[in-house]
Amino acid sequence: MRNGIEAKHWGTYLELNRPRKIVFTWIVDENDEADPSKVTLEIQPEDVGCTVTIAHEMDSKWIDYVERTERGWGRFLHEIDRTST
């Protein structure tokens, strides 16, 4: 939700290297469709669980959203971890 309105996000898978790497475009609204950002998730197995590294490449016009984006991905990963136990 963003300002009480459901936020819509979509994209296209660019690379699927199961189970280690996923790369996809990230589009927030119709205005960004021509210039999507790119997200790369790399998954490294550990003795217990795994380590996930996320790189979200976006245009410099979104510089004010970097911290918010980092928090969002952190919440997303926390929810996945919470629901898998």
PyMOL Python script that loads the backbone (N, CA, C, O; Angstrom):
from pymol import cmd

cmd.read_pdbstr("""\
ATOM      1  N   MET A   1       0.839  -1.175   0.000  1.00  0.00           N
ATOM      2  CA  MET A   1       0.000   0.000   0.000  1.00  0.00           C
ATOM      3  C   MET A   1       0.890   1.247   0.000  1.00  0.00           C
ATOM      4  O   MET A   1       1.903   1.309   0.697  1.00  0.00           O
ATOM      5  N   ARG A   2       0.499   2.199  -0.770  1.00  0.00           N
ATOM      6  CA  ARG A   2       1.194   3.473  -0.808  1.00  0.00           C
ATOM      7  C   ARG A   2       0.143   4.572  -0.706  1.00  0.00           C
ATOM      8  O   ARG A   2      -0.708   4.721  -1.583  1.00  0.00           O
ATOM      9  N   ASN A   3       0.217   5.336   0.377  1.00  0.00           N
ATOM     10  CA  ASN A   3      -0.769   6.394   0.618  1.00  0.00           C
ATOM     11  C   ASN A   3      -2.196   5.849   0.598  1.00  0.00           C
ATOM     12  O   ASN A   3      -3.111   6.499   0.092  1.00  0.00           O
ATOM     13  N   GLY A   4      -2.376   4.642   1.156  1.00  0.00           N
ATOM     14  CA  GLY A   4      -3.694   4.039   1.232  1.00  0.00           C
ATOM     15  C   GLY A   4      -4.182   3.421  -0.066  1.00  0.00           C
ATOM     16  O   GLY A   4      -5.319   2.954  -0.140  1.00  0.00           O
ATOM     17  N   ILE A   5      -3.341   3.413  -1.087  1.00  0.00           N
ATOM     18  CA  ILE A   5      -3.709   2.862  -2.391  1.00  0.00           C
ATOM     19  C   ILE A   5      -2.795   1.664  -2.676  1.00  0.00           C
ATOM     20  O   ILE A   5      -1.590   1.710  -2.428  1.00  0.00           O
ATOM     21  N   GLU A   6      -3.391   0.604  -3.199  1.00  0.00           N
ATOM     22  CA  GLU A   6      -2.592  -0.574  -3.531  1.00  0.00           C
ATOM     23  C   GLU A   6      -1.572  -0.217  -4.608  1.00  0.00           C
ATOM     24  O   GLU A   6      -1.929   0.297  -5.667  1.00  0.00           O
ATOM     25  N   ALA A   7      -0.299  -0.495  -4.327  1.00  0.00           N
ATOM     26  CA  ALA A   7       0.768  -0.229  -5.288  1.00  0.00           C
ATOM     27  C   ALA A   7       0.921  -1.447  -6.195  1.00  0.00           C
ATOM     28  O   ALA A   7       0.950  -2.583  -5.722  1.00  0.00           O
ATOM     29  N   LYS A   8       1.017  -1.209  -7.470  1.00  0.00           N
ATOM     30  CA  LYS A   8       1.161  -2.306  -8.431  1.00  0.00           C
ATOM     31  C   LYS A   8       2.593  -2.340  -8.933  1.00  0.00           C
ATOM     32  O   LYS A   8       3.142  -1.321  -9.350  1.00  0.00           O
ATOM     33  N   HIS A   9       3.188  -3.520  -8.888  1.00  0.00           N
ATOM     34  CA  HIS A   9       4.553  -3.727  -9.356  1.00  0.00           C
ATOM     35  C   HIS A   9       4.547  -4.931 -10.297  1.00  0.00           C
ATOM     36  O   HIS A   9       3.838  -5.909 -10.058  1.00  0.00           O
ATOM     37  N   TRP A  10       5.323  -4.857 -11.342  1.00  0.00           N
ATOM     38  CA  TRP A  10       5.452  -5.992 -12.246  1.00  0.00           C
ATOM     39  C   TRP A  10       6.763  -5.885 -12.986  1.00  0.00           C
ATOM     40  O   TRP A  10       7.488  -4.900 -12.843  1.00  0.00           O
ATOM     41  N   GLY A  11       7.070  -6.899 -13.780  1.00  0.00           N
ATOM     42  CA  GLY A  11       8.306  -6.904 -14.538  1.00  0.00           C
ATOM     43  C   GLY A  11       8.412  -8.155 -15.377  1.00  0.00           C
ATOM     44  O   GLY A  11       7.455  -8.913 -15.535  1.00  0.00           O
ATOM     45  N   THR A  12       9.608  -8.348 -15.911  1.00  0.00           N
ATOM     46  CA  THR A  12       9.889  -9.477 -16.781  1.00  0.00           C
ATOM     47  C   THR A  12      11.155 -10.165 -16.294  1.00  0.00           C
ATOM     48  O   THR A  12      12.151  -9.508 -15.989  1.00  0.00           O
ATOM     49  N   TYR A  13      11.112 -11.493 -16.223  1.00  0.00           N
ATOM     50  CA  TYR A  13      12.321 -12.233 -15.867  1.00  0.00           C
ATOM     51  C   TYR A  13      13.337 -12.105 -16.987  1.00  0.00           C
ATOM     52  O   TYR A  13      13.015 -12.317 -18.156  1.00  0.00           O
ATOM     53  N   LEU A  14      14.560 -11.759 -16.627  1.00  0.00           N
ATOM     54  CA  LEU A  14      15.646 -11.644 -17.596  1.00  0.00           C
ATOM     55  C   LEU A  14      16.585 -12.846 -17.519  1.00  0.00           C
ATOM     56  O   LEU A  14      17.196 -13.237 -18.513  1.00  0.00           O
ATOM     57  N   GLU A  15      16.689 -13.426 -16.314  1.00  0.00           N
ATOM     58  CA  GLU A  15      17.570 -14.584 -16.112  1.00  0.00           C
ATOM     59  C   GLU A  15      17.039 -15.411 -14.943  1.00  0.00           C
ATOM     60  O   GLU A  15      16.732 -14.876 -13.878  1.00  0.00           O
ATOM     61  N   LEU A  16      16.938 -16.709 -15.158  1.00  0.00           N
ATOM     62  CA  LEU A  16      16.570 -17.641 -14.099  1.00  0.00           C
ATOM     63  C   LEU A  16      17.628 -18.735 -14.074  1.00  0.00           C
ATOM     64  O   LEU A  16      17.676 -19.584 -14.964  1.00  0.00           O
ATOM     65  N   ASN A  17      18.455 -18.710 -13.072  1.00  0.00           N
ATOM     66  CA  ASN A  17      19.499 -19.723 -12.903  1.00  0.00           C
ATOM     67  C   ASN A  17      19.205 -20.417 -11.574  1.00  0.00           C
ATOM     68  O   ASN A  17      19.857 -20.147 -10.565  1.00  0.00           O
ATOM     69  N   ARG A  18      18.229 -21.303 -11.585  1.00  0.00           N
ATOM     70  CA  ARG A  18      17.754 -21.940 -10.367  1.00  0.00           C
ATOM     71  C   ARG A  18      18.792 -22.865  -9.781  1.00  0.00           C
ATOM     72  O   ARG A  18      19.429 -23.599 -10.537  1.00  0.00           O
ATOM     73  N   PRO A  19      18.994 -22.874  -8.522  1.00  0.00           N
ATOM     74  CA  PRO A  19      18.354 -22.052  -7.503  1.00  0.00           C
ATOM     75  C   PRO A  19      19.232 -20.899  -7.036  1.00  0.00           C
ATOM     76  O   PRO A  19      19.067 -20.428  -5.910  1.00  0.00           O
ATOM     77  N   ARG A  20      20.148 -20.436  -7.856  1.00  0.00           N
ATOM     78  CA  ARG A  20      21.166 -19.481  -7.407  1.00  0.00           C
ATOM     79  C   ARG A  20      20.934 -18.015  -7.761  1.00  0.00           C
ATOM     80  O   ARG A  20      21.376 -17.129  -7.029  1.00  0.00           O
ATOM     81  N   LYS A  21      20.248 -17.747  -8.872  1.00  0.00           N
ATOM     82  CA  LYS A  21      20.190 -16.355  -9.324  1.00  0.00           C
ATOM     83  C   LYS A  21      18.895 -16.088 -10.086  1.00  0.00           C
ATOM     84  O   LYS A  21      18.451 -16.899 -10.899  1.00  0.00           O
ATOM     85  N   ILE A  22      18.301 -14.927  -9.799  1.00  0.00           N
ATOM     86  CA  ILE A  22      17.110 -14.461 -10.500  1.00  0.00           C
ATOM     87  C   ILE A  22      17.351 -12.989 -10.845  1.00  0.00           C
ATOM     88  O   ILE A  22      17.754 -12.201  -9.990  1.00  0.00           O
ATOM     89  N   VAL A  23      17.103 -12.633 -12.090  1.00  0.00           N
ATOM     90  CA  VAL A  23      17.233 -11.239 -12.528  1.00  0.00           C
ATOM     91  C   VAL A  23      15.929 -10.868 -13.229  1.00  0.00           C
ATOM     92  O   VAL A  23      15.434 -11.605 -14.082  1.00  0.00           O
ATOM     93  N   PHE A  24      15.378  -9.703 -12.849  1.00  0.00           N
ATOM     94  CA  PHE A  24      14.118  -9.289 -13.456  1.00  0.00           C
ATOM     95  C   PHE A  24      14.013  -7.770 -13.497  1.00  0.00           C
ATOM     96  O   PHE A  24      14.678  -7.064 -12.739  1.00  0.00           O
ATOM     97  N   THR A  25      13.170  -7.286 -14.393  1.00  0.00           N
ATOM     98  CA  THR A  25      12.887  -5.856 -14.432  1.00  0.00           C
ATOM     99  C   THR A  25      11.868  -5.547 -13.339  1.00  0.00           C
ATOM    100  O   THR A  25      11.111  -6.421 -12.917  1.00  0.00           O
ATOM    101  N   TRP A  26      11.858  -4.290 -12.886  1.00  0.00           N
ATOM    102  CA  TRP A  26      10.965  -3.844 -11.811  1.00  0.00           C
ATOM    103  C   TRP A  26      10.291  -2.571 -12.281  1.00  0.00           C
ATOM    104  O   TRP A  26      10.942  -1.548 -12.494  1.00  0.00           O
ATOM    105  N   ILE A  27       8.979  -2.646 -12.440  1.00  0.00           N
ATOM    106  CA  ILE A  27       8.191  -1.499 -12.893  1.00  0.00           C
ATOM    107  C   ILE A  27       7.158  -1.199 -11.819  1.00  0.00           C
ATOM    108  O   ILE A  27       6.451  -2.098 -11.364  1.00  0.00           O
ATOM    109  N   VAL A  28       7.069   0.065 -11.414  1.00  0.00           N
ATOM    110  CA  VAL A  28       6.159   0.449 -10.343  1.00  0.00           C
ATOM    111  C   VAL A  28       4.822   0.933 -10.895  1.00  0.00           C
ATOM    112  O   VAL A  28       3.778   0.580 -10.346  1.00  0.00           O
ATOM    113  N   ASP A  29       4.819   1.698 -11.925  1.00  0.00           N
ATOM    114  CA  ASP A  29       3.557   2.144 -12.509  1.00  0.00           C
ATOM    115  C   ASP A  29       3.740   2.337 -14.006  1.00  0.00           C
ATOM    116  O   ASP A  29       4.847   2.212 -14.531  1.00  0.00           O
ATOM    117  N   GLU A  30       2.664   2.636 -14.673  1.00  0.00           N
ATOM    118  CA  GLU A  30       2.691   2.741 -16.137  1.00  0.00           C
ATOM    119  C   GLU A  30       3.722   3.741 -16.642  1.00  0.00           C
ATOM    120  O   GLU A  30       4.212   3.605 -17.763  1.00  0.00           O
ATOM    121  N   ASN A  31       4.061   4.742 -15.833  1.00  0.00           N
ATOM    122  CA  ASN A  31       5.014   5.766 -16.267  1.00  0.00           C
ATOM    123  C   ASN A  31       6.436   5.236 -16.387  1.00  0.00           C
ATOM    124  O   ASN A  31       7.247   5.819 -17.108  1.00  0.00           O
ATOM    125  N   ASP A  32       6.757   4.144 -15.698  1.00  0.00           N
ATOM    126  CA  ASP A  32       8.113   3.612 -15.708  1.00  0.00           C
ATOM    127  C   ASP A  32       8.309   2.478 -16.711  1.00  0.00           C
ATOM    128  O   ASP A  32       9.410   1.937 -16.819  1.00  0.00           O
ATOM    129  N   GLU A  33       7.277   2.117 -17.431  1.00  0.00           N
ATOM    130  CA  GLU A  33       7.347   0.949 -18.303  1.00  0.00           C
ATOM    131  C   GLU A  33       8.455   1.053 -19.348  1.00  0.00           C
ATOM    132  O   GLU A  33       9.046   0.038 -19.717  1.00  0.00           O
ATOM    133  N   ALA A  34       8.743   2.249 -19.824  1.00  0.00           N
ATOM    134  CA  ALA A  34       9.776   2.435 -20.844  1.00  0.00           C
ATOM    135  C   ALA A  34      11.182   2.404 -20.249  1.00  0.00           C
ATOM    136  O   ALA A  34      12.154   2.206 -20.979  1.00  0.00           O
ATOM    137  N   ASP A  35      11.305   2.596 -18.937  1.00  0.00           N
ATOM    138  CA  ASP A  35      12.620   2.656 -18.292  1.00  0.00           C
ATOM    139  C   ASP A  35      12.590   1.912 -16.956  1.00  0.00           C
ATOM    140  O   ASP A  35      12.709   2.532 -15.899  1.00  0.00           O
ATOM    141  N   PRO A  36      12.429   0.580 -16.998  1.00  0.00           N
ATOM    142  CA  PRO A  36      12.338  -0.166 -15.739  1.00  0.00           C
ATOM    143  C   PRO A  36      13.686  -0.264 -15.037  1.00  0.00           C
ATOM    144  O   PRO A  36      14.740  -0.149 -15.663  1.00  0.00           O
ATOM    145  N   SER A  37      13.632  -0.477 -13.732  1.00  0.00           N
ATOM    146  CA  SER A  37      14.864  -0.768 -13.014  1.00  0.00           C
ATOM    147  C   SER A  37      15.114  -2.277 -13.108  1.00  0.00           C
ATOM    148  O   SER A  37      14.264  -3.021 -13.597  1.00  0.00           O
ATOM    149  N   LYS A  38      16.278  -2.722 -12.640  1.00  0.00           N
ATOM    150  CA  LYS A  38      16.639  -4.140 -12.729  1.00  0.00           C
ATOM    151  C   LYS A  38      17.012  -4.644 -11.344  1.00  0.00           C
ATOM    152  O   LYS A  38      17.772  -4.002 -10.618  1.00  0.00           O
ATOM    153  N   VAL A  39      16.469  -5.797 -10.989  1.00  0.00           N
ATOM    154  CA  VAL A  39      16.733  -6.412  -9.697  1.00  0.00           C
ATOM    155  C   VAL A  39      17.448  -7.736  -9.921  1.00  0.00           C
ATOM    156  O   VAL A  39      17.044  -8.540 -10.761  1.00  0.00           O
ATOM    157  N   THR A  40      18.523  -7.953  -9.155  1.00  0.00           N
ATOM    158  CA  THR A  40      19.257  -9.212  -9.195  1.00  0.00           C
ATOM    159  C   THR A  40      19.265  -9.808  -7.797  1.00  0.00           C
ATOM    160  O   THR A  40      19.705  -9.161  -6.847  1.00  0.00           O
ATOM    161  N   LEU A  41      18.782 -11.032  -7.666  1.00  0.00           N
ATOM    162  CA  LEU A  41      18.834 -11.771  -6.403  1.00  0.00           C
ATOM    163  C   LEU A  41      19.814 -12.918  -6.585  1.00  0.00           C
ATOM    164  O   LEU A  41      19.666 -13.744  -7.486  1.00  0.00           O
ATOM    165  N   GLU A  42      20.815 -12.958  -5.717  1.00  0.00           N
ATOM    166  CA  GLU A  42      21.771 -14.063  -5.726  1.00  0.00           C
ATOM    167  C   GLU A  42      21.623 -14.818  -4.415  1.00  0.00           C
ATOM    168  O   GLU A  42      21.622 -14.219  -3.339  1.00  0.00           O
ATOM    169  N   ILE A  43      21.498 -16.121  -4.510  1.00  0.00           N
ATOM    170  CA  ILE A  43      21.230 -16.966  -3.354  1.00  0.00           C
ATOM    171  C   ILE A  43      22.419 -17.889  -3.135  1.00  0.00           C
ATOM    172  O   ILE A  43      22.794 -18.667  -4.013  1.00  0.00           O
ATOM    173  N   GLN A  44      23.006 -17.786  -1.941  1.00  0.00           N
ATOM    174  CA  GLN A  44      24.183 -18.583  -1.591  1.00  0.00           C
ATOM    175  C   GLN A  44      23.813 -19.524  -0.439  1.00  0.00           C
ATOM    176  O   GLN A  44      23.510 -19.058   0.659  1.00  0.00           O
ATOM    177  N   PRO A  45      23.832 -20.847  -0.676  1.00  0.00           N
ATOM    178  CA  PRO A  45      23.515 -21.780   0.405  1.00  0.00           C
ATOM    179  C   PRO A  45      24.529 -21.685   1.539  1.00  0.00           C
ATOM    180  O   PRO A  45      25.719 -21.468   1.311  1.00  0.00           O
ATOM    181  N   GLU A  46      24.042 -21.850   2.755  1.00  0.00           N
ATOM    182  CA  GLU A  46      24.883 -21.883   3.951  1.00  0.00           C
ATOM    183  C   GLU A  46      24.649 -23.221   4.645  1.00  0.00           C
ATOM    184  O   GLU A  46      23.791 -23.995   4.220  1.00  0.00           O
ATOM    185  N   ASP A  47      25.395 -23.500   5.699  1.00  0.00           N
ATOM    186  CA  ASP A  47      25.182 -24.738   6.448  1.00  0.00           C
ATOM    187  C   ASP A  47      23.740 -24.826   6.944  1.00  0.00           C
ATOM    188  O   ASP A  47      23.126 -25.892   6.919  1.00  0.00           O
ATOM    189  N   VAL A  48      23.217 -23.699   7.389  1.00  0.00           N
ATOM    190  CA  VAL A  48      21.817 -23.606   7.803  1.00  0.00           C
ATOM    191  C   VAL A  48      21.202 -22.439   7.060  1.00  0.00           C
ATOM    192  O   VAL A  48      21.590 -21.294   7.295  1.00  0.00           O
ATOM    193  N   GLY A  49      20.263 -22.689   6.177  1.00  0.00           N
ATOM    194  CA  GLY A  49      19.617 -21.624   5.417  1.00  0.00           C
ATOM    195  C   GLY A  49      20.454 -21.147   4.248  1.00  0.00           C
ATOM    196  O   GLY A  49      21.163 -21.928   3.612  1.00  0.00           O
ATOM    197  N   CYS A  50      20.364 -19.852   3.974  1.00  0.00           N
ATOM    198  CA  CYS A  50      21.100 -19.279   2.851  1.00  0.00           C
ATOM    199  C   CYS A  50      21.291 -17.782   3.085  1.00  0.00           C
ATOM    200  O   CYS A  50      20.663 -17.184   3.960  1.00  0.00           O
ATOM    201  N   THR A  51      22.169 -17.199   2.283  1.00  0.00           N
ATOM    202  CA  THR A  51      22.368 -15.753   2.264  1.00  0.00           C
ATOM    203  C   THR A  51      21.856 -15.253   0.922  1.00  0.00           C
ATOM    204  O   THR A  51      22.185 -15.807  -0.127  1.00  0.00           O
ATOM    205  N   VAL A  52      21.046 -14.200   0.968  1.00  0.00           N
ATOM    206  CA  VAL A  52      20.505 -13.609  -0.252  1.00  0.00           C
ATOM    207  C   VAL A  52      21.078 -12.205  -0.404  1.00  0.00           C
ATOM    208  O   VAL A  52      21.036 -11.400   0.526  1.00  0.00           O
ATOM    209  N   THR A  53      21.607 -11.927  -1.576  1.00  0.00           N
ATOM    210  CA  THR A  53      22.104 -10.592  -1.901  1.00  0.00           C
ATOM    211  C   THR A  53      21.192 -10.013  -2.974  1.00  0.00           C
ATOM    212  O   THR A  53      20.937 -10.646  -3.999  1.00  0.00           O
ATOM    213  N   ILE A  54      20.708  -8.806  -2.726  1.00  0.00           N
ATOM    214  CA  ILE A  54      19.830  -8.135  -3.683  1.00  0.00           C
ATOM    215  C   ILE A  54      20.520  -6.874  -4.185  1.00  0.00           C
ATOM    216  O   ILE A  54      20.976  -6.046  -3.397  1.00  0.00           O
ATOM    217  N   ALA A  55      20.589  -6.740  -5.499  1.00  0.00           N
ATOM    218  CA  ALA A  55      21.067  -5.507  -6.129  1.00  0.00           C
ATOM    219  C   ALA A  55      19.910  -4.950  -6.947  1.00  0.00           C
ATOM    220  O   ALA A  55      19.404  -5.613  -7.852  1.00  0.00           O
ATOM    221  N   HIS A  56      19.497  -3.742  -6.626  1.00  0.00           N
ATOM    222  CA  HIS A  56      18.394  -3.098  -7.341  1.00  0.00           C
ATOM    223  C   HIS A  56      18.965  -1.887  -8.070  1.00  0.00           C
ATOM    224  O   HIS A  56      19.226  -0.849  -7.462  1.00  0.00           O
ATOM    225  N   GLU A  57      19.155  -2.032  -9.373  1.00  0.00           N
ATOM    226  CA  GLU A  57      19.730  -0.968 -10.197  1.00  0.00           C
ATOM    227  C   GLU A  57      18.602  -0.087 -10.720  1.00  0.00           C
ATOM    228  O   GLU A  57      17.688  -0.558 -11.396  1.00  0.00           O
ATOM    229  N   MET A  58      18.685   1.215 -10.391  1.00  0.00           N
ATOM    230  CA  MET A  58      17.642   2.121 -10.830  1.00  0.00           C
ATOM    231  C   MET A  58      18.244   3.430 -11.323  1.00  0.00           C
ATOM    232  O   MET A  58      19.377   3.778 -10.991  1.00  0.00           O
ATOM    233  N   ASP A  59      17.479   4.126 -12.102  1.00  0.00           N
ATOM    234  CA  ASP A  59      17.891   5.416 -12.638  1.00  0.00           C
ATOM    235  C   ASP A  59      18.176   6.390 -11.492  1.00  0.00           C
ATOM    236  O   ASP A  59      17.533   6.324 -10.444  1.00  0.00           O
ATOM    237  N   SER A  60      19.118   7.274 -11.689  1.00  0.00           N
ATOM    238  CA  SER A  60      19.494   8.232 -10.650  1.00  0.00           C
ATOM    239  C   SER A  60      18.339   9.171 -10.264  1.00  0.00           C
ATOM    240  O   SER A  60      18.399   9.816  -9.218  1.00  0.00           O
ATOM    241  N   LYS A  61      17.302   9.253 -11.087  1.00  0.00           N
ATOM    242  CA  LYS A  61      16.158  10.096 -10.727  1.00  0.00           C
ATOM    243  C   LYS A  61      15.439   9.567  -9.483  1.00  0.00           C
ATOM    244  O   LYS A  61      14.640  10.285  -8.883  1.00  0.00           O
ATOM    245  N   TRP A  62      15.715   8.322  -9.091  1.00  0.00           N
ATOM    246  CA  TRP A  62      15.075   7.708  -7.920  1.00  0.00           C
ATOM    247  C   TRP A  62      15.969   7.751  -6.684  1.00  0.00           C
ATOM    248  O   TRP A  62      15.715   7.021  -5.726  1.00  0.00           O
ATOM    249  N   ILE A  63      16.995   8.575  -6.678  1.00  0.00           N
ATOM    250  CA  ILE A  63      17.951   8.635  -5.570  1.00  0.00           C
ATOM    251  C   ILE A  63      17.261   8.862  -4.221  1.00  0.00           C
ATOM    252  O   ILE A  63      17.723   8.345  -3.204  1.00  0.00           O
ATOM    253  N   ASP A  64      16.191   9.608  -4.199  1.00  0.00           N
ATOM    254  CA  ASP A  64      15.482   9.869  -2.942  1.00  0.00           C
ATOM    255  C   ASP A  64      14.762   8.634  -2.401  1.00  0.00           C
ATOM    256  O   ASP A  64      14.294   8.642  -1.263  1.00  0.00           O
ATOM    257  N   TYR A  65      14.669   7.577  -3.202  1.00  0.00           N
ATOM    258  CA  TYR A  65      13.953   6.371  -2.801  1.00  0.00           C
ATOM    259  C   TYR A  65      14.879   5.217  -2.422  1.00  0.00           C
ATOM    260  O   TYR A  65      14.402   4.116  -2.148  1.00  0.00           O
ATOM    261  N   VAL A  66      16.189   5.447  -2.400  1.00  0.00           N
ATOM    262  CA  VAL A  66      17.134   4.363  -2.130  1.00  0.00           C
ATOM    263  C   VAL A  66      16.892   3.743  -0.759  1.00  0.00           C
ATOM    264  O   VAL A  66      16.749   2.525  -0.656  1.00  0.00           O
ATOM    265  N   GLU A  67      16.842   4.549   0.288  1.00  0.00           N
ATOM    266  CA  GLU A  67      16.639   3.995   1.634  1.00  0.00           C
ATOM    267  C   GLU A  67      15.293   3.297   1.755  1.00  0.00           C
ATOM    268  O   GLU A  67      15.205   2.228   2.359  1.00  0.00           O
ATOM    269  N   ARG A  68      14.264   3.873   1.202  1.00  0.00           N
ATOM    270  CA  ARG A  68      12.932   3.258   1.243  1.00  0.00           C
ATOM    271  C   ARG A  68      12.950   1.910   0.512  1.00  0.00           C
ATOM    272  O   ARG A  68      12.345   0.942   0.972  1.00  0.00           O
ATOM    273  N   THR A  69      13.643   1.855  -0.619  1.00  0.00           N
ATOM    274  CA  THR A  69      13.745   0.608  -1.381  1.00  0.00           C
ATOM    275  C   THR A  69      14.501  -0.447  -0.583  1.00  0.00           C
ATOM    276  O   THR A  69      14.091  -1.607  -0.547  1.00  0.00           O
ATOM    277  N   GLU A  70      15.601  -0.058   0.056  1.00  0.00           N
ATOM    278  CA  GLU A  70      16.362  -1.004   0.879  1.00  0.00           C
ATOM    279  C   GLU A  70      15.499  -1.562   2.017  1.00  0.00           C
ATOM    280  O   GLU A  70      15.519  -2.765   2.279  1.00  0.00           O
ATOM    281  N   ARG A  71      14.749  -0.696   2.685  1.00  0.00           N
ATOM    282  CA  ARG A  71      13.857  -1.159   3.755  1.00  0.00           C
ATOM    283  C   ARG A  71      12.788  -2.103   3.209  1.00  0.00           C
ATOM    284  O   ARG A  71      12.455  -3.102   3.847  1.00  0.00           O
ATOM    285  N   GLY A  72      12.261  -1.791   2.048  1.00  0.00           N
ATOM    286  CA  GLY A  72      11.226  -2.631   1.439  1.00  0.00           C
ATOM    287  C   GLY A  72      11.726  -4.027   1.139  1.00  0.00           C
ATOM    288  O   GLY A  72      11.047  -5.008   1.442  1.00  0.00           O
ATOM    289  N   TRP A  73      12.910  -4.131   0.545  1.00  0.00           N
ATOM    290  CA  TRP A  73      13.465  -5.456   0.263  1.00  0.00           C
ATOM    291  C   TRP A  73      13.765  -6.189   1.562  1.00  0.00           C
ATOM    292  O   TRP A  73      13.577  -7.403   1.645  1.00  0.00           O
ATOM    293  N   GLY A  74      14.230  -5.465   2.576  1.00  0.00           N
ATOM    294  CA  GLY A  74      14.486  -6.090   3.878  1.00  0.00           C
ATOM    295  C   GLY A  74      13.212  -6.663   4.484  1.00  0.00           C
ATOM    296  O   GLY A  74      13.220  -7.780   5.001  1.00  0.00           O
ATOM    297  N   ARG A  75      12.118  -5.908   4.426  1.00  0.00           N
ATOM    298  CA  ARG A  75      10.829  -6.404   4.940  1.00  0.00           C
ATOM    299  C   ARG A  75      10.361  -7.615   4.150  1.00  0.00           C
ATOM    300  O   ARG A  75       9.851  -8.579   4.722  1.00  0.00           O
ATOM    301  N   PHE A  76      10.534  -7.564   2.842  1.00  0.00           N
ATOM    302  CA  PHE A  76      10.146  -8.676   1.986  1.00  0.00           C
ATOM    303  C   PHE A  76      10.888  -9.953   2.387  1.00  0.00           C
ATOM    304  O   PHE A  76      10.271 -11.004   2.559  1.00  0.00           O
ATOM    305  N   LEU A  77      12.211  -9.859   2.536  1.00  0.00           N
ATOM    306  CA  LEU A  77      12.994 -11.040   2.913  1.00  0.00           C
ATOM    307  C   LEU A  77      12.643 -11.510   4.318  1.00  0.00           C
ATOM    308  O   LEU A  77      12.623 -12.713   4.579  1.00  0.00           O
ATOM    309  N   HIS A  78      12.371 -10.591   5.213  1.00  0.00           N
ATOM    310  CA  HIS A  78      11.987 -10.957   6.579  1.00  0.00           C
ATOM    311  C   HIS A  78      10.671 -11.741   6.551  1.00  0.00           C
ATOM    312  O   HIS A  78      10.528 -12.728   7.272  1.00  0.00           O
ATOM    313  N   GLU A  79       9.723 -11.317   5.739  1.00  0.00           N
ATOM    314  CA  GLU A  79       8.440 -12.021   5.657  1.00  0.00           C
ATOM    315  C   GLU A  79       8.621 -13.419   5.084  1.00  0.00           C
ATOM    316  O   GLU A  79       7.988 -14.365   5.554  1.00  0.00           O
ATOM    317  N   ILE A  80       9.465 -13.561   4.086  1.00  0.00           N
ATOM    318  CA  ILE A  80       9.726 -14.894   3.532  1.00  0.00           C
ATOM    319  C   ILE A  80      10.335 -15.787   4.602  1.00  0.00           C
ATOM    320  O   ILE A  80       9.926 -16.937   4.761  1.00  0.00           O
ATOM    321  N   ASP A  81      11.312 -15.262   5.336  1.00  0.00           N
ATOM    322  CA  ASP A  81      11.964 -16.032   6.397  1.00  0.00           C
ATOM    323  C   ASP A  81      10.944 -16.402   7.472  1.00  0.00           C
ATOM    324  O   ASP A  81      10.935 -17.537   7.948  1.00  0.00           O
ATOM    325  N   ARG A  82      10.113 -15.485   7.847  1.00  0.00           N
ATOM    326  CA  ARG A  82       9.121 -15.717   8.896  1.00  0.00           C
ATOM    327  C   ARG A  82       8.104 -16.778   8.498  1.00  0.00           C
ATOM    328  O   ARG A  82       7.689 -17.581   9.333  1.00  0.00           O
ATOM    329  N   THR A  83       7.698 -16.791   7.228  1.00  0.00           N
ATOM    330  CA  THR A  83       6.691 -17.732   6.790  1.00  0.00           C
ATOM    331  C   THR A  83       7.262 -19.110   6.486  1.00  0.00           C
ATOM    332  O   THR A  83       6.508 -20.072   6.341  1.00  0.00           O
ATOM    333  N   SER A  84       8.577 -19.217   6.388  1.00  0.00           N
ATOM    334  CA  SER A  84       9.165 -20.516   6.076  1.00  0.00           C
ATOM    335  C   SER A  84       9.503 -21.338   7.306  1.00  0.00           C
ATOM    336  O   SER A  84       9.904 -22.495   7.180  1.00  0.00           O
ATOM    337  N   THR A  85       9.349 -20.764   8.496  1.00  0.00           N
ATOM    338  CA  THR A  85       9.697 -21.512   9.712  1.00  0.00           C
ATOM    339  C   THR A  85       8.477 -22.171  10.305  1.00  0.00           C
ATOM    340  O   THR A  85       8.576 -22.843  11.331  1.00  0.00           O
TER     341      THR A  85
END
""", "prot")
cmd.dss("prot")
cmd.show_as("cartoon", "prot")
cmd.util.cbc("prot")
cmd.orient("prot")
